[in-house]
Amino acid sequence: MTLRNFDNSTGPAIDIGMRALADADWLAETSVRLQSDVKQLDQLLRTLGLEPLGGSALFRLAKSVDASSAFNALAENGILVRAFRDKPNWLRFGMPGTEAGWSLLENRTRGLKLS
């Protein structure tokens, strides 16, 4: 595959991405990890009193009876999520991505009930 017309700032990222996608072992390991992450975040959302609605391996949607209050409580604890004007009961959570991120999320949400 040849990619053209990319400046020097995007070329390295494309090169890294192409190498990663060509690495079958990395793809398999990453797929397994992401599936595990989805389950872990969905369980955390349930523990918080939220209803997981789905999403992808990069983010999860959750339903809340009072998403505005949940949004504020999470923000007060340093957890930034996305709220939706057209879906006022939905919140979107990004995947932490690292062990440090998971630890931070778990520590900052410990004891919270958002239902």
LOLO-488132 format. One record per residue (C-alpha): residue in three letters; z, y, x. Coordinates in pm, whole numbers, plus 50000, padded with zeros to 5 digits. Layout:
alaZYX ...
***
This chain:
met500005000050000 thr499065034150136 leu500735065850014 arg499205099350092 asn499975135950045 phe503705133550105 asp505405159250319 asn507775150650603 ser510845153150380 thr509735125650139 gly507915102950384 pro511065086850530 ala512505079850183 ile509275063550073 asp509195042750389 ile512775030950335 gly512045023249970 met508935003350053 arg510834982950313 ala513654976250067 leu511274965049795 ala509524941950039 asp512844925050131 ala513284896149885 asp516834888350004 trp517934924449962 leu516374925949614 ala518144893949507 glu521534905149644 thr521174939549490 ser520224925049152 val523314902849149 arg525554931749254 leu524134955148991 gln524584929048716 ser528204925148825 asp528654963148831 val527334965648473 lys529904940248355 gln532684957348549 leu531914992048410 asp531494979048054 gln534924962548082 leu536454994848213 leu534895013947923 arg536434989247675 thr539804992947847 leu539525030547796 gly538885025047425 leu535165032147438 glu532355010547300 pro529665002047555 leu526215006947400 gly524034995747690 gly522085014447951 ser520695003148282 ala521934991948621 leu522365028748714 phe524205042248410 arg525975030448096 leu526185046447753 ala529425044947561 lys530405054847210 ser533625073347137 val535265083346812 asp535965117146974 ala533535120747266 ser534395157547315 ser538065149847378 ala537135119847593 phe534735141647793 asn537495167347853 ala540115141047945 leu537745125048193 ala536835158948344 glu540515167648382 asn540835135948588 gly537805143848804 ile535385120348627 leu532125137248532 val530075121548255 arg527175133848046 ala527615143647682 phe524725146147437 arg524245173647176 asp522075151946955 lys524415121746990 pro527895137346972 asn529715103846996 trp527905092547314 leu528885096447678 arg526875084947978 phe528625071448287 gly526885067848622 met527575036748826 pro530035043349108 gly527825024949358 thr530395019249634 glu533795002849665 ala535305037149728 gly533635050149411 trp534945021049205 ser538435026049344 leu538335063049262 leu537105056648907 glu539725030048844 asn542545051248988 arg541585082648796 thr541205064448465 arg544305042548494 gly546425047548185 leu543835068147997 lys543065059147635 leu539995076947504 ser539635061647158 
***
